[in-house]
Amino acid sequence: MAVCAEALQQGMVSFRQYDLRMYEPDGCGRVFVPAGQGGRFWFTGAGASLAWADSEKHVLSEVPARSLTCRAEGSDTPVAYRCWELPDGAAYVVLCPAEGETPFLRSSDTDRFPPLFCMEGGRACEAVFLAGRLWTPQVQTQLGVFLENAVMSMQTGAMIPCTGVYTSGPCVLKAGTVLDVSNTALTLGLRGFDAAGLVCLEGRTRIELPHDFLGTVSYRVGSWKWPDDAPNLAERDLSYFIRVITPEERASNPWRGKVWYSYGTSISDIGQGDEIGNNGHSGKWPLYFDAVSDMKRCNGAIGSGGIRDDAKHGGNVKKNLLQTPYDCDLVTLEVIPNDDAAEMAHVGTIEDTAGTTICGAFRQCCEYITRRTRAKFVVLFLGCATTDRLNQYAPIQPMQPRALAYRETVRRLTQIAECYGVPVIDAQKEAANWWHNHRGILMRDQIHLNYLGGEVFGRYLWKKIRAMDPYPRFPDITEE
């Protein structure tokens, strides 16, 4: 079966082959080929001239092409071809072949993989340069047999008895692509070829490709570290947990190599490597950040913890936060659960400065992080709990008093955050109804996320935070 087809597309090189016999020449012998999404066009035909046209087929200009030559495997004869990058606004590629000549035309999204002609069995044939090798039809056939046998072996379970193994179809992944399934029940395998030769990997939780790769990706299913948090999904659907990180995504990630302090309740409390955190292992969404953000995470979240001094936890999360060092890049605070927001006397007002109310304690957090560190401070209102706190599921009731009190608390804390220039991610507002309508597969109880919920929430939060820029690095200018 095909695994993670949508995700793997991110790391694939796309080609489009044009059969010029499908296009009728006009009275001047010109062939108009729709340009589609553009990109680079590779073509042969020494006598052919090229131009581009607008949507009305007005030929606007001829285009100079970059001439390239290579020496194909099995032949001493250099092969000439030309590369042309489509200008903006072009709707058609216009070819005018020389008499008796049928040019070969293909488009691609990269200039690293030109289509070629080469010699095989004493005759000219089309080949493609992929993964550092020239793939003639004969070699492609041999590769297909190899991959087909590998797929059949994996799907019949011959490699790993009594264990589910699922394999993709043949795909191309660019050098620098990362495949990650860390902190899940999955392990990955690769079978195929790259510039260094045969690739055969098994049992990996993270793979970074040093070369362009052509072959199959497989995953096998083992055991979840915390079985109570296992997602209620069929094994064939666990491909959702394969994180495909393209080289372009890694290069443009503004948080790569940064230091992150994560504070909050049990919804966020998890140690490195899916280990027990400061008071439990319920937090699952930070595991997604660990896999894709390339940040160093310091866990300051505490199960059953909070920020209000007068609560039974004594404001232990705030005490942790007030020890955050100056030299860090990102601080997140998941807040409100465990601070008795249902009692408005505990919430307080935005003018409060004492830690005995939620508003006062939150102001102390904002004061410290914005004045005593150089970090970007982001506040998270996750609100995963239902209205029933008796460890049973309950339908969400947006107009129930407890829910209204929660929203009023969010409103007041958001006002405070705005005064300090602190961004807020209000997931409870954006996704509460959707979340609780799917709580049966996303949550392990009335409050906590399972592995699937953590993956979904992690992707949601990472998209938000990745769009933010870290503050520039300055020396410590705080007062002693």
C-alpha positions in Angstrom: 0.0 0.0 0.0 1.1 3.6 -0.4 2.1 5.3 2.8 2.2 9.0 3.5 1.6 9.8 -0.2 0.7 13.5 0.5 3.7 14.0 2.8 6.2 12.3 0.5 5.1 14.6 -2.3 6.9 17.4 -0.4 10.2 15.7 -0.9 9.7 14.5 -4.5 10.9 15.8 -7.8 8.0 16.3 -10.2 8.4 15.7 -13.9 6.0 16.2 -16.8 6.5 14.5 -20.1 5.0 16.2 -23.2 4.1 14.1 -26.3 4.4 16.6 -29.1 2.3 14.4 -31.4 -0.7 15.5 -29.4 -0.4 19.1 -30.5 -1.3 20.2 -34.0 1.1 22.7 -35.6 -0.3 26.0 -36.8 0.1 27.3 -40.3 3.7 28.4 -39.6 4.7 25.0 -38.2 4.7 26.1 -34.6 3.5 23.9 -31.8 1.9 25.6 -28.8 2.4 23.5 -25.6 0.5 24.7 -22.4 3.0 25.8 -19.9 1.0 24.7 -16.8 2.7 25.7 -13.6 5.9 26.7 -15.3 9.3 25.6 -14.1 12.3 24.5 -16.2 11.9 22.9 -19.6 14.4 20.4 -21.0 14.4 19.7 -24.7 16.4 18.2 -27.5 16.3 19.0 -31.2 19.3 20.9 -32.5 17.2 22.8 -35.1 14.3 23.7 -33.0 13.6 27.3 -32.0 11.8 28.2 -28.8 9.6 31.1 -27.9 6.8 31.8 -25.4 3.3 33.1 -25.8 0.6 34.7 -23.7 -2.9 33.2 -23.1 -4.1 34.6 -26.4 -1.2 32.7 -28.2 0.5 36.0 -29.1 4.2 35.0 -29.5 6.1 37.5 -27.5 9.7 36.7 -27.8 12.2 34.0 -28.5 14.0 32.6 -25.5 17.8 31.9 -25.3 18.4 28.5 -23.9 21.3 27.3 -21.9 23.1 24.6 -23.8 24.4 21.6 -21.8 26.3 18.5 -22.8 26.9 15.2 -21.0 28.5 11.9 -21.9 26.0 9.1 -21.3 26.8 5.7 -19.8 27.7 3.1 -22.5 28.5 5.7 -25.1 31.4 7.9 -26.1 29.2 10.3 -27.9 28.3 13.5 -26.1 24.6 14.2 -25.8 23.5 17.8 -26.3 20.3 19.2 -24.7 19.1 22.6 -23.7 17.5 24.0 -20.6 15.0 26.9 -20.6 13.4 28.5 -17.5 9.9 29.8 -18.2 9.5 33.6 -17.9 6.8 35.1 -15.7 3.5 35.5 -17.6 4.1 32.7 -20.1 1.0 30.6 -20.9 2.5 28.5 -23.8 5.8 27.1 -24.8 6.2 27.6 -28.6 8.3 25.1 -30.4 9.2 25.3 -34.1 10.9 22.0 -35.0 13.3 21.7 -37.9 12.2 19.7 -40.8 12.2 15.9 -40.0 12.9 16.5 -36.3 10.7 15.6 -33.3 12.1 17.4 -30.3 11.8 15.8 -26.9 10.2 18.1 -24.2 9.9 17.6 -20.5 9.4 20.1 -17.6 10.6 19.7 -14.0 10.8 21.7 -10.7 14.5 21.5 -10.5 17.6 21.8 -12.7 19.4 18.9 -11.1 17.6 16.1 -13.0 17.7 16.7 -16.7 16.1 14.1 -19.1 18.8 12.7 -21.4 19.2 10.6 -24.5 21.8 7.8 -24.2 22.9 4.6 -25.9 21.5 1.2 -24.8 21.9 -1.9 -26.8 23.3 0.1 -29.8 20.3 2.4 -30.1 19.4 5.8 -28.8 16.9 5.9 -26.0 15.5 8.2 -23.3 17.0 8.1 -19.9 16.7 10.2 -16.7 19.5 11.3 -14.4 18.2 10.7 -10.8 19.9 10.3 -7.5 23.3 10.7 -9.0 22.9 7.9 -11.6 21.8 7.7 -15.2 18.7 5.5 -15.4 18.3 3.9 -18.8 15.2 1.8 -19.5 17.1 -1.4 -18.8 18.3 -0.1 -15.4 14.8 1.2 -14.6 13.3 -2.2 -15.3 15.9 -3.9 -13.0 15.2 -1.4 -10.3 11.4 -2.0 -10.7 11.9 -5.7 -10.2 14.1 -5.1 -7.1 11.5 -2.7 -5.6 8.6 -5.0 -6.5 10.3 -7.9 -4.7 11.1 -5.8 -1.7 7.5 -4.6 -1.5 6.2 -8.1 -1.8 8.6 -9.3 0.9 7.6 -6.6 3.3 3.9 -6.9 2.7 3.8 -10.6 3.3 5.6 -10.1 6.6 8.5 -12.4 5.6 11.1 -9.9 6.9 9.5 -9.5 10.4 7.0 -12.2 11.4 4.0 -11.1 13.4 4.7 -7.4 12.9 2.9 -5.0 10.6 5.1 -3.6 7.9 3.8 -1.1 5.2 5.6 0.2 2.2 5.3 3.1 -0.2 5.5 2.9 -4.0 8.8 4.1 -5.6 9.5 7.7 -4.9 12.3 10.3 -5.2 13.4 12.2 -2.1 15.8 15.1 -2.3 19.2 15.2 -0.5 18.8 16.8 2.9 15.2 15.5 3.4 14.5 14.2 7.0 12.1 11.4 7.8 11.2 11.2 11.5 9.0 8.9 13.6 10.7 9.6 17.0 8.6 9.0 20.1 6.1 6.9 18.3 5.6 3.1 17.8 7.0 3.3 14.3 10.4 2.6 12.8 11.4 3.4 9.3 13.1 1.5 6.5 14.5 2.6 3.1 15.3 0.4 0.1 16.6 1.8 -3.2 19.5 3.7 -4.6 21.4 6.9 -4.2 24.6 8.4 -5.6 26.7 6.1 -3.4 24.9 2.9 -4.5 22.4 0.6 -2.9 20.5 1.8 0.2 19.0 -0.7 2.6 18.1 0.7 6.1 15.8 -0.8 8.7 14.7 0.1 12.3 15.4 3.8 12.2 13.4 6.5 14.0 15.1 9.4 12.1 16.7 9.4 8.7 18.5 12.3 7.0 19.3 11.6 3.4 22.8 12.6 2.4 22.0 12.1 -1.4 19.0 12.2 -3.6 17.3 8.9 -3.1 15.1 6.7 -5.4 13.3 3.8 -3.9 10.7 2.9 -1.3 9.9 4.0 2.3 8.5 1.5 4.7 7.4 1.5 8.3 6.9 -1.2 10.8 4.7 -1.0 13.9 5.9 -1.8 17.4 4.7 -0.8 20.9 3.9 2.6 22.2 5.9 3.7 25.3 2.8 4.6 27.2 0.0 2.1 26.0 -2.8 4.2 27.7 -2.0 7.0 25.2 -1.9 4.8 22.1 -4.0 6.2 19.2 -7.1 4.2 18.2 -6.0 3.9 14.6 -5.5 1.0 12.2 -1.9 0.3 11.6 -2.2 1.3 7.9 -3.3 4.8 9.0 -0.3 5.3 11.3 1.6 6.8 8.3 0.2 10.1 9.7 3.1 10.0 12.2 5.8 10.0 9.5 7.1 13.6 9.6 8.7 14.6 6.3 11.0 17.6 6.7 12.2 19.0 3.4 15.7 20.6 3.1 13.9 23.9 2.1 11.9 23.8 5.4 15.0 23.2 7.5 17.0 25.9 5.8 14.2 28.5 6.3 13.3 27.5 9.9 13.9 30.6 12.0 14.0 28.5 15.2 16.6 26.0 14.3 19.3 25.7 17.0 17.3 27.9 19.4 16.6 27.3 23.1 13.0 26.8 24.2 11.6 26.8 27.8 8.2 25.1 27.9 5.9 25.9 30.9 2.4 24.7 31.7 0.3 21.9 33.2 0.1 18.2 32.6 -1.1 19.0 29.1 2.4 20.1 28.4 4.5 18.1 30.9 6.7 15.5 29.2 10.4 14.8 29.4 12.9 14.4 26.6 12.5 11.2 24.6 8.9 10.7 25.9 10.2 10.2 29.4 8.4 11.2 32.6 8.4 14.9 33.1 8.2 17.0 36.3 5.0 15.3 37.5 3.8 12.8 34.9 4.0 12.1 31.2 0.7 13.4 29.9 2.1 16.1 27.6 2.3 14.9 24.1 2.3 18.0 21.8 5.9 19.0 22.7 7.1 15.7 21.2 6.2 17.0 17.7 8.2 20.2 18.3 11.2 18.0 19.4 11.0 16.2 16.1 10.6 19.1 13.6 11.7 22.3 15.2 15.4 21.6 15.8 15.1 23.5 19.1 16.5 22.4 22.4 13.6 22.0 24.8 13.8 22.6 28.6 10.6 21.3 30.3 9.3 23.5 33.0 5.7 22.2 32.9 4.3 20.4 35.9 1.4 18.0 36.1 -1.4 19.5 38.2 0.6 22.7 38.4 -0.4 26.3 37.8 0.6 30.0 38.4 -1.7 31.3 41.2 -0.1 31.4 44.6 -3.2 30.6 46.6 -4.1 27.4 44.7 -3.2 24.1 46.2 -0.2 23.8 43.9 1.2 27.0 45.3 2.0 28.6 41.9 4.7 26.1 41.2 4.7 26.7 37.4 5.2 30.4 38.0 8.1 29.7 40.4 9.7 27.7 37.7 9.1 30.4 35.1 10.6 33.1 37.3 13.9 31.1 37.2 14.2 31.3 33.4 17.7 32.3 32.4 18.2 35.5 30.3 19.8 33.7 27.4 17.0 31.8 25.8 15.0 32.2 22.6 11.5 31.0 23.2 9.3 30.7 26.3 5.8 29.2 26.1 3.3 29.2 28.9 0.2 27.0 28.7 -2.0 28.5 31.4 -5.5 28.5 33.2 -6.0 24.8 34.0 -5.6 24.0 37.7 -5.9 27.7 38.7 -9.7 27.6 39.5 -10.8 29.9 36.7 -14.4 29.0 37.3 -14.3 31.2 40.5 -14.1 34.8 39.2 -12.7 35.9 42.6 -9.6 33.8 41.7 -9.3 35.3 38.3 -9.0 39.0 39.5 -8.7 42.0 37.2 -6.1 43.2 34.8 -4.9 45.8 37.3 -3.9 43.1 39.8 -0.2 42.7 40.6 -0.3 40.2 43.5 0.1 36.5 42.7 -3.0 35.6 44.6 -5.2 36.0 41.5 -4.7 34.5 38.0 -4.4 38.0 36.5 -1.8 39.1 39.0 0.3 36.0 38.7 0.1 36.2 34.9 1.3 39.9 35.1 4.3 38.7 37.1 5.1 36.2 34.4 4.9 38.8 31.7 7.0 41.3 33.7 9.8 38.7 34.2 10.0 37.2 30.8 9.8 40.5 28.9 12.2 42.4 31.2 14.6 39.7 32.4 15.1 37.6 29.4 15.6 38.1 25.6 13.1 35.4 24.7 10.0 35.6 22.6 7.2 34.9 25.1 4.1 33.1 23.7 1.0 32.3 25.8 -1.1 29.2 25.0 -4.7 28.7 25.8 -5.2 25.1 24.9 -8.4 24.2 26.8 -8.5 20.5 26.1 -10.6 19.6 29.1 -14.4 19.0 28.7 -16.9 20.5 31.1 -17.1 17.3 33.1 -14.1 17.0 35.6 -15.1 13.5 36.9 -12.8 11.7 34.5 -15.6 11.1 32.1 -16.2 12.5 28.6 -18.9 15.1 28.3 -20.1 17.1 25.3 -18.8 20.6 25.1 -21.3 23.2 26.3 -20.0 26.6 25.1 -22.7 28.5 27.0 -22.4 26.6 30.3 -21.2 28.8 33.2 -17.9 27.1 33.5 -17.1 27.6 29.8 -18.2 31.2 30.0 -15.9 31.8 33.0 -13.0 30.3 31.0 -13.6 32.6 28.1 -13.7 35.6 30.4 -10.4 34.6 32.0 -8.9 34.3 28.5 -10.2 37.7 27.6 -8.6 39.3 30.6 -5.2 37.6 30.2 -5.2 38.5 26.5 -5.6 42.1 27.5 -2.6 41.9 29.8 -0.6 40.0 27.1 -1.3 42.7 24.5 -0.1 45.4 26.9 3.3 43.6 27.2 3.5 42.8 23.4 3.1 39.1 24.1 1.6 36.9 21.3 -1.3 34.6 22.3 -2.4 31.4 20.6 -6.0 30.8 21.6 -6.5 27.2 20.5 -9.6 26.8 22.7 -11.3 29.6 20.8 -10.3 28.4 17.3 -10.8 24.6 17.7 -12.7 23.7 20.8 -15.9 22.4 19.1 -13.9 20.5 16.5 -11.6 19.1 19.1 -14.3 17.8 21.4 -16.3 16.4 18.5 -13.2 14.2 17.8 -12.2 13.6 21.5 -12.7 9.9 21.2 -9.6 9.5 19.0 -7.6 12.5 20.2 -7.8 12.3 24.0 -7.1 9.6 26.5 -9.4 11.0 29.1 -11.4 14.2 29.7 -8.3 16.4 29.9 -5.2 14.8 28.4 -4.1 14.2 24.8 -3.1 10.8 23.5 -0.3 10.4 20.9 -2.6 11.3 18.0 -4.0 14.4 19.8 -0.4 15.5 20.6 0.6 15.1 16.9 -2.5 17.1 15.7 -2.0 19.8 18.4 1.7 19.9 17.8 1.3 20.5 14.1 -1.3 23.3 14.8 1.0 25.1 17.3 4.2 24.6 15.3 2.6 26.3 12.2 1.7 29.3 14.4 5.1 29.6 16.2 7.2 28.9 13.1 5.6 31.9 11.5 7.0 34.1 14.3 10.6 35.4 14.2 12.9 35.1 17.2 14.2 38.3 18.7 17.8 39.2 17.8 20.5 38.0 20.2 21.7 40.8 22.5 24.1 40.7 25.5 22.5 40.7 28.9 21.5 44.3 29.6 19.2 43.6 32.6 19.9 45.2 36.0 21.8 43.2 38.6 
